[in-house]
């Protein structure tokens, strides 16, 4: 994923249940990513696979 300038990145609050957060933290650690980076990757992959993003 290409790096973006901070001014290009939108922020938002995400509410997530504790069990999902624990699983996400473990997955991110396995991939050597932050939780934020993991979420960005998951979303980008889902958009790419759905044909909504190149």
mmCIF file of the N, C-alpha and C atoms, coordinates in Angstrom:
data_MODEL
# 
_entry.id   MODEL 
# 
loop_
_atom_site.group_PDB 
_atom_site.id 
_atom_site.type_symbol 
_atom_site.label_atom_id 
_atom_site.label_alt_id 
_atom_site.label_comp_id 
_atom_site.label_asym_id 
_atom_site.label_entity_id 
_atom_site.label_seq_id 
_atom_site.pdbx_PDB_ins_code 
_atom_site.Cartn_x 
_atom_site.Cartn_y 
_atom_site.Cartn_z 
_atom_site.occupancy 
_atom_site.B_iso_or_equiv 
_atom_site.pdbx_formal_charge 
_atom_site.auth_seq_id 
_atom_site.auth_comp_id 
_atom_site.auth_asym_id 
_atom_site.auth_atom_id 
_atom_site.pdbx_PDB_model_num 
ATOM 1   N N  . UNK A 1 1  ? 0.844   -1.162  0.000  1.00 0.00 ? 1  UNK A N  1 
ATOM 2   C CA . UNK A 1 1  ? 0.000   0.000   0.000  1.00 0.00 ? 1  UNK A CA 1 
ATOM 3   C C  . UNK A 1 1  ? 0.898   1.236   0.000  1.00 0.00 ? 1  UNK A C  1 
ATOM 4   N N  . UNK A 1 2  ? 0.611   2.187   -0.894 1.00 0.00 ? 2  UNK A N  1 
ATOM 5   C CA . UNK A 1 2  ? 1.407   3.398   -1.004 1.00 0.00 ? 2  UNK A CA 1 
ATOM 6   C C  . UNK A 1 2  ? 1.213   4.271   0.236  1.00 0.00 ? 2  UNK A C  1 
ATOM 7   N N  . UNK A 1 3  ? 2.304   4.900   0.632  1.00 0.00 ? 3  UNK A N  1 
ATOM 8   C CA . UNK A 1 3  ? 2.230   5.816   1.770  1.00 0.00 ? 3  UNK A CA 1 
ATOM 9   C C  . UNK A 1 3  ? 1.457   7.064   1.368  1.00 0.00 ? 3  UNK A C  1 
ATOM 10  N N  . UNK A 1 4  ? 0.657   7.584   2.270  1.00 0.00 ? 4  UNK A N  1 
ATOM 11  C CA . UNK A 1 4  ? -0.121  8.796   2.022  1.00 0.00 ? 4  UNK A CA 1 
ATOM 12  C C  . UNK A 1 4  ? 0.356   9.885   2.964  1.00 0.00 ? 4  UNK A C  1 
ATOM 13  N N  . UNK A 1 5  ? 0.194   11.124  2.535  1.00 0.00 ? 5  UNK A N  1 
ATOM 14  C CA . UNK A 1 5  ? 0.492   12.260  3.392  1.00 0.00 ? 5  UNK A CA 1 
ATOM 15  C C  . UNK A 1 5  ? -0.537  12.305  4.512  1.00 0.00 ? 5  UNK A C  1 
ATOM 16  N N  . UNK A 1 6  ? -0.147  12.769  5.687  1.00 0.00 ? 6  UNK A N  1 
ATOM 17  C CA . UNK A 1 6  ? -1.074  12.863  6.816  1.00 0.00 ? 6  UNK A CA 1 
ATOM 18  C C  . UNK A 1 6  ? -2.319  13.666  6.468  1.00 0.00 ? 6  UNK A C  1 
ATOM 19  N N  . UNK A 1 7  ? -2.185  14.684  5.621  1.00 0.00 ? 7  UNK A N  1 
ATOM 20  C CA . UNK A 1 7  ? -3.342  15.501  5.261  1.00 0.00 ? 7  UNK A CA 1 
ATOM 21  C C  . UNK A 1 7  ? -4.309  14.736  4.362  1.00 0.00 ? 7  UNK A C  1 
ATOM 22  N N  . UNK A 1 8  ? -3.863  13.624  3.762  1.00 0.00 ? 8  UNK A N  1 
ATOM 23  C CA . UNK A 1 8  ? -4.709  12.806  2.888  1.00 0.00 ? 8  UNK A CA 1 
ATOM 24  C C  . UNK A 1 8  ? -5.483  11.734  3.644  1.00 0.00 ? 8  UNK A C  1 
ATOM 25  N N  . UNK A 1 9  ? -5.179  11.541  4.913  1.00 0.00 ? 9  UNK A N  1 
ATOM 26  C CA . UNK A 1 9  ? -5.760  10.444  5.682  1.00 0.00 ? 9  UNK A CA 1 
ATOM 27  C C  . UNK A 1 9  ? -6.904  10.960  6.555  1.00 0.00 ? 9  UNK A C  1 
ATOM 28  N N  . UNK A 1 10 ? -8.042  10.269  6.488  1.00 0.00 ? 10 UNK A N  1 
ATOM 29  C CA . UNK A 1 10 ? -9.204  10.621  7.312  1.00 0.00 ? 10 UNK A CA 1 
ATOM 30  C C  . UNK A 1 10 ? -9.186  9.782   8.591  1.00 0.00 ? 10 UNK A C  1 
ATOM 31  N N  . UNK A 1 11 ? -9.608  10.369  9.674  1.00 0.00 ? 11 UNK A N  1 
ATOM 32  C CA . UNK A 1 11 ? -9.707  9.679   10.960 1.00 0.00 ? 11 UNK A CA 1 
ATOM 33  C C  . UNK A 1 11 ? -11.164 9.466   11.318 1.00 0.00 ? 11 UNK A C  1 
ATOM 34  N N  . UNK A 1 12 ? -11.434 8.360   12.036 1.00 0.00 ? 12 UNK A N  1 
ATOM 35  C CA . UNK A 1 12 ? -12.780 8.131   12.553 1.00 0.00 ? 12 UNK A CA 1 
ATOM 36  C C  . UNK A 1 12 ? -12.695 7.186   13.740 1.00 0.00 ? 12 UNK A C  1 
ATOM 37  N N  . UNK A 1 13 ? -13.728 7.200   14.556 1.00 0.00 ? 13 UNK A N  1 
ATOM 38  C CA . UNK A 1 13 ? -13.790 6.342   15.740 1.00 0.00 ? 13 UNK A CA 1 
ATOM 39  C C  . UNK A 1 13 ? -14.445 5.023   15.358 1.00 0.00 ? 13 UNK A C  1 
ATOM 40  N N  . UNK A 1 14 ? -13.884 3.941   15.834 1.00 0.00 ? 14 UNK A N  1 
ATOM 41  C CA . UNK A 1 14 ? -14.432 2.608   15.587 1.00 0.00 ? 14 UNK A CA 1 
ATOM 42  C C  . UNK A 1 14 ? -14.715 1.953   16.931 1.00 0.00 ? 14 UNK A C  1 
ATOM 43  N N  . UNK A 1 15 ? -15.937 1.524   17.116 1.00 0.00 ? 15 UNK A N  1 
ATOM 44  C CA . UNK A 1 15 ? -16.296 0.777   18.326 1.00 0.00 ? 15 UNK A CA 1 
ATOM 45  C C  . UNK A 1 15 ? -16.227 -0.694  17.975 1.00 0.00 ? 15 UNK A C  1 
ATOM 46  N N  . UNK A 1 16 ? -15.538 -1.458  18.806 1.00 0.00 ? 16 UNK A N  1 
ATOM 47  C CA . UNK A 1 16 ? -15.308 -2.871  18.516 1.00 0.00 ? 16 UNK A CA 1 
ATOM 48  C C  . UNK A 1 16 ? -15.383 -3.660  19.819 1.00 0.00 ? 16 UNK A C  1 
ATOM 49  N N  . UNK A 1 17 ? -15.978 -4.836  19.769 1.00 0.00 ? 17 UNK A N  1 
ATOM 50  C CA . UNK A 1 17 ? -16.125 -5.612  20.996 1.00 0.00 ? 17 UNK A CA 1 
ATOM 51  C C  . UNK A 1 17 ? -14.758 -6.165  21.435 1.00 0.00 ? 17 UNK A C  1 
ATOM 52  N N  . UNK A 1 18 ? -14.589 -6.401  22.723 1.00 0.00 ? 18 UNK A N  1 
ATOM 53  C CA . UNK A 1 18 ? -13.287 -6.815  23.265 1.00 0.00 ? 18 UNK A CA 1 
ATOM 54  C C  . UNK A 1 18 ? -12.741 -8.111  22.640 1.00 0.00 ? 18 UNK A C  1 
ATOM 55  N N  . UNK A 1 19 ? -13.584 -9.081  22.389 1.00 0.00 ? 19 UNK A N  1 
ATOM 56  C CA . UNK A 1 19 ? -13.120 -10.353 21.817 1.00 0.00 ? 19 UNK A CA 1 
ATOM 57  C C  . UNK A 1 19 ? -12.547 -10.139 20.412 1.00 0.00 ? 19 UNK A C  1 
ATOM 58  N N  . UNK A 1 20 ? -13.208 -9.321  19.615 1.00 0.00 ? 20 UNK A N  1 
ATOM 59  C CA . UNK A 1 20 ? -12.722 -9.024  18.270 1.00 0.00 ? 20 UNK A CA 1 
ATOM 60  C C  . UNK A 1 20 ? -11.423 -8.243  18.342 1.00 0.00 ? 20 UNK A C  1 
ATOM 61  N N  . UNK A 1 21 ? -11.323 -7.321  19.288 1.00 0.00 ? 21 UNK A N  1 
ATOM 62  C CA . UNK A 1 21 ? -10.106 -6.521  19.429 1.00 0.00 ? 21 UNK A CA 1 
ATOM 63  C C  . UNK A 1 21 ? -8.914  -7.389  19.785 1.00 0.00 ? 21 UNK A C  1 
ATOM 64  N N  . UNK A 1 22 ? -9.104  -8.333  20.678 1.00 0.00 ? 22 UNK A N  1 
ATOM 65  C CA . UNK A 1 22 ? -8.016  -9.247  21.054 1.00 0.00 ? 22 UNK A CA 1 
ATOM 66  C C  . UNK A 1 22 ? -7.562  -10.045 19.841 1.00 0.00 ? 22 UNK A C  1 
ATOM 67  N N  . UNK A 1 23 ? -8.519  -10.563 19.073 1.00 0.00 ? 23 UNK A N  1 
ATOM 68  C CA . UNK A 1 23 ? -8.175  -11.331 17.874 1.00 0.00 ? 23 UNK A CA 1 
ATOM 69  C C  . UNK A 1 23 ? -7.440  -10.457 16.864 1.00 0.00 ? 23 UNK A C  1 
ATOM 70  N N  . UNK A 1 24 ? -7.889  -9.221  16.699 1.00 0.00 ? 24 UNK A N  1 
ATOM 71  C CA . UNK A 1 24 ? -7.255  -8.297  15.767 1.00 0.00 ? 24 UNK A CA 1 
ATOM 72  C C  . UNK A 1 24 ? -5.835  -7.953  16.206 1.00 0.00 ? 24 UNK A C  1 
ATOM 73  N N  . UNK A 1 25 ? -5.642  -7.735  17.500 1.00 0.00 ? 25 UNK A N  1 
ATOM 74  C CA . UNK A 1 25 ? -4.304  -7.439  18.015 1.00 0.00 ? 25 UNK A CA 1 
ATOM 75  C C  . UNK A 1 25 ? -3.352  -8.601  17.768 1.00 0.00 ? 25 UNK A C  1 
ATOM 76  N N  . UNK A 1 26 ? -3.820  -9.828  17.978 1.00 0.00 ? 26 UNK A N  1 
ATOM 77  C CA . UNK A 1 26 ? -2.978  -11.008 17.737 1.00 0.00 ? 26 UNK A CA 1 
ATOM 78  C C  . UNK A 1 26 ? -2.641  -11.144 16.260 1.00 0.00 ? 26 UNK A C  1 
ATOM 79  N N  . UNK A 1 27 ? -3.636  -10.937 15.389 1.00 0.00 ? 27 UNK A N  1 
ATOM 80  C CA . UNK A 1 27 ? -3.425  -11.029 13.943 1.00 0.00 ? 27 UNK A CA 1 
ATOM 81  C C  . UNK A 1 27 ? -2.419  -9.968  13.493 1.00 0.00 ? 27 UNK A C  1 
ATOM 82  N N  . UNK A 1 28 ? -2.590  -8.741  13.964 1.00 0.00 ? 28 UNK A N  1 
ATOM 83  C CA . UNK A 1 28 ? -1.676  -7.654  13.609 1.00 0.00 ? 28 UNK A CA 1 
ATOM 84  C C  . UNK A 1 28 ? -0.248  -7.986  14.053 1.00 0.00 ? 28 UNK A C  1 
ATOM 85  N N  . UNK A 1 29 ? -0.098  -8.493  15.258 1.00 0.00 ? 29 UNK A N  1 
ATOM 86  C CA . UNK A 1 29 ? 1.236   -8.860  15.755 1.00 0.00 ? 29 UNK A CA 1 
ATOM 87  C C  . UNK A 1 29 ? 1.850   -9.963  14.895 1.00 0.00 ? 29 UNK A C  1 
ATOM 88  N N  . UNK A 1 30 ? 1.055   -10.932 14.490 1.00 0.00 ? 30 UNK A N  1 
ATOM 89  C CA . UNK A 1 30 ? 1.540   -12.014 13.624 1.00 0.00 ? 30 UNK A CA 1 
ATOM 90  C C  . UNK A 1 30 ? 2.055   -11.482 12.292 1.00 0.00 ? 30 UNK A C  1 
ATOM 91  N N  . UNK A 1 31 ? 1.466   -10.405 11.808 1.00 0.00 ? 31 UNK A N  1 
ATOM 92  C CA . UNK A 1 31 ? 1.825   -9.812  10.514 1.00 0.00 ? 31 UNK A CA 1 
ATOM 93  C C  . UNK A 1 31 ? 2.825   -8.656  10.671 1.00 0.00 ? 31 UNK A C  1 
ATOM 94  N N  . UNK A 1 32 ? 3.295   -8.415  11.913 1.00 0.00 ? 32 UNK A N  1 
ATOM 95  C CA . UNK A 1 32 ? 4.222   -7.322  12.215 1.00 0.00 ? 32 UNK A CA 1 
ATOM 96  C C  . UNK A 1 32 ? 3.649   -5.965  11.801 1.00 0.00 ? 32 UNK A C  1 
ATOM 97  N N  . UNK A 1 33 ? 2.363   -5.777  12.083 1.00 0.00 ? 33 UNK A N  1 
ATOM 98  C CA . UNK A 1 33 ? 1.688   -4.516  11.800 1.00 0.00 ? 33 UNK A CA 1 
ATOM 99  C C  . UNK A 1 33 ? 1.079   -3.973  13.091 1.00 0.00 ? 33 UNK A C  1 
ATOM 100 N N  . UNK A 1 34 ? 0.796   -2.677  13.079 1.00 0.00 ? 34 UNK A N  1 
ATOM 101 C CA . UNK A 1 34 ? -0.004  -2.098  14.154 1.00 0.00 ? 34 UNK A CA 1 
ATOM 102 C C  . UNK A 1 34 ? -1.453  -2.503  13.912 1.00 0.00 ? 34 UNK A C  1 
ATOM 103 N N  . UNK A 1 35 ? -2.305  -2.330  14.904 1.00 0.00 ? 35 UNK A N  1 
ATOM 104 C CA . UNK A 1 35 ? -3.725  -2.620  14.716 1.00 0.00 ? 35 UNK A CA 1 
ATOM 105 C C  . UNK A 1 35 ? -4.284  -1.707  13.621 1.00 0.00 ? 35 UNK A C  1 
ATOM 106 N N  . UNK A 1 36 ? -3.901  -0.435  13.636 1.00 0.00 ? 36 UNK A N  1 
ATOM 107 C CA . UNK A 1 36 ? -4.347  0.492   12.605 1.00 0.00 ? 36 UNK A CA 1 
ATOM 108 C C  . UNK A 1 36 ? -3.901  0.020   11.216 1.00 0.00 ? 36 UNK A C  1 
ATOM 109 N N  . UNK A 1 37 ? -2.643  -0.369  11.097 1.00 0.00 ? 37 UNK A N  1 
ATOM 110 C CA . UNK A 1 37 ? -2.135  -0.873  9.822  1.00 0.00 ? 37 UNK A CA 1 
ATOM 111 C C  . UNK A 1 37 ? -2.855  -2.130  9.372  1.00 0.00 ? 37 UNK A C  1 
ATOM 112 N N  . UNK A 1 38 ? -3.161  -2.996  10.327 1.00 0.00 ? 38 UNK A N  1 
ATOM 113 C CA . UNK A 1 38 ? -3.883  -4.231  10.001 1.00 0.00 ? 38 UNK A CA 1 
ATOM 114 C C  . UNK A 1 38 ? -5.283  -3.914  9.490  1.00 0.00 ? 38 UNK A C  1 
ATOM 115 N N  . UNK A 1 39 ? -5.967  -2.997  10.149 1.00 0.00 ? 39 UNK A N  1 
ATOM 116 C CA . UNK A 1 39 ? -7.304  -2.605  9.701  1.00 0.00 ? 39 UNK A CA 1 
ATOM 117 C C  . UNK A 1 39 ? -7.256  -1.986  8.309  1.00 0.00 ? 39 UNK A C  1 
ATOM 118 N N  . UNK A 1 40 ? -6.261  -1.143  8.045  1.00 0.00 ? 40 UNK A N  1 
ATOM 119 C CA . UNK A 1 40 ? -6.116  -0.553  6.716  1.00 0.00 ? 40 UNK A CA 1 
ATOM 120 C C  . UNK A 1 40 ? -5.888  -1.639  5.669  1.00 0.00 ? 40 UNK A C  1 
ATOM 121 N N  . UNK A 1 41 ? -5.065  -2.616  5.991  1.00 0.00 ? 41 UNK A N  1 
ATOM 122 C CA . UNK A 1 41 ? -4.796  -3.716  5.064  1.00 0.00 ? 41 UNK A CA 1 
ATOM 123 C C  . UNK A 1 41 ? -6.055  -4.549  4.814  1.00 0.00 ? 41 UNK A C  1 
ATOM 124 N N  . UNK A 1 42 ? -6.778  -4.891  5.879  1.00 0.00 ? 42 UNK A N  1 
ATOM 125 C CA . UNK A 1 42 ? -8.011  -5.687  5.747  1.00 0.00 ? 42 UNK A CA 1 
ATOM 126 C C  . UNK A 1 42 ? -9.012  -4.959  4.848  1.00 0.00 ? 42 UNK A C  1 
ATOM 127 N N  . UNK A 1 43 ? -9.194  -3.674  5.098  1.00 0.00 ? 43 UNK A N  1 
ATOM 128 C CA . UNK A 1 43 ? -10.156 -2.889  4.312  1.00 0.00 ? 43 UNK A CA 1 
ATOM 129 C C  . UNK A 1 43 ? -9.703  -2.792  2.857  1.00 0.00 ? 43 UNK A C  1 
ATOM 130 N N  . UNK A 1 44 ? -8.425  -2.514  2.625  1.00 0.00 ? 44 UNK A N  1 
ATOM 131 C CA . UNK A 1 44 ? -7.913  -2.423  1.254  1.00 0.00 ? 44 UNK A CA 1 
ATOM 132 C C  . UNK A 1 44 ? -8.076  -3.740  0.504  1.00 0.00 ? 44 UNK A C  1 
ATOM 133 N N  . UNK A 1 45 ? -7.775  -4.846  1.169  1.00 0.00 ? 45 UNK A N  1 
ATOM 134 C CA . UNK A 1 45 ? -7.930  -6.164  0.526  1.00 0.00 ? 45 UNK A CA 1 
ATOM 135 C C  . UNK A 1 45 ? -9.395  -6.452  0.197  1.00 0.00 ? 45 UNK A C  1 
ATOM 136 N N  . UNK A 1 46 ? -10.288 -6.137  1.114  1.00 0.00 ? 46 UNK A N  1 
ATOM 137 C CA . UNK A 1 46 ? -11.711 -6.374  0.865  1.00 0.00 ? 46 UNK A CA 1 
ATOM 138 C C  . UNK A 1 46 ? -12.203 -5.520  -0.308 1.00 0.00 ? 46 UNK A C  1 
ATOM 139 N N  . UNK A 1 47 ? -11.780 -4.261  -0.366 1.00 0.00 ? 47 UNK A N  1 
ATOM 140 C CA . UNK A 1 47 ? -12.173 -3.392  -1.471 1.00 0.00 ? 47 UNK A CA 1 
ATOM 141 C C  . UNK A 1 47 ? -11.588 -3.881  -2.795 1.00 0.00 ? 47 UNK A C  1 
ATOM 142 N N  . UNK A 1 48 ? -10.345 -4.317  -2.774 1.00 0.00 ? 48 UNK A N  1 
ATOM 143 C CA . UNK A 1 48 ? -9.706  -4.825  -3.993 1.00 0.00 ? 48 UNK A CA 1 
ATOM 144 C C  . UNK A 1 48 ? -10.414 -6.073  -4.494 1.00 0.00 ? 48 UNK A C  1 
ATOM 145 N N  . UNK A 1 49 ? -10.676 -7.008  -3.591 1.00 0.00 ? 49 UNK A N  1 
ATOM 146 C CA . UNK A 1 49 ? -11.325 -8.267  -3.975 1.00 0.00 ? 49 UNK A CA 1 
ATOM 147 C C  . UNK A 1 49 ? -12.758 -8.040  -4.474 1.00 0.00 ? 49 UNK A C  1 
ATOM 148 N N  . UNK A 1 50 ? -13.416 -7.005  -3.987 1.00 0.00 ? 50 UNK A N  1 
ATOM 149 C CA . UNK A 1 50 ? -14.789 -6.718  -4.420 1.00 0.00 ? 50 UNK A CA 1 
ATOM 150 C C  . UNK A 1 50 ? -14.824 -5.927  -5.726 1.00 0.00 ? 50 UNK A C  1 
ATOM 151 N N  . UNK A 1 51 ? -13.661 -5.515  -6.210 1.00 0.00 ? 51 UNK A N  1 
ATOM 152 C CA . UNK A 1 51 ? -13.589 -4.744  -7.432 1.00 0.00 ? 51 UNK A CA 1 
ATOM 153 C C  . UNK A 1 51 ? -13.862 -3.269  -7.256 1.00 0.00 ? 51 UNK A C  1 
ATOM 154 N N  . UNK A 1 52 ? -13.909 -2.812  -6.011 1.00 0.00 ? 52 UNK A N  1 
ATOM 155 C CA . UNK A 1 52 ? -14.201 -1.405  -5.734 1.00 0.00 ? 52 UNK A CA 1 
ATOM 156 C C  . UNK A 1 52 ? -12.943 -0.539  -5.641 1.00 0.00 ? 52 UNK A C  1 
ATOM 157 N N  . UNK A 1 53 ? -11.781 -1.187  -5.634 1.00 0.00 ? 53 UNK A N  1 
ATOM 158 C CA . UNK A 1 53 ? -10.510 -0.468  -5.560 1.00 0.00 ? 53 UNK A CA 1 
ATOM 159 C C  . UNK A 1 53 ? -9.474  -1.253  -6.330 1.00 0.00 ? 53 UNK A C  1 
ATOM 160 N N  . UNK A 1 54 ? -8.645  -0.549  -7.077 1.00 0.00 ? 54 UNK A N  1 
ATOM 161 C CA . UNK A 1 54 ? -7.591  -1.226  -7.859 1.00 0.00 ? 54 UNK A CA 1 
ATOM 162 C C  . UNK A 1 54 ? -6.403  -1.531  -7.009 1.00 0.00 ? 54 UNK A C  1 
# 
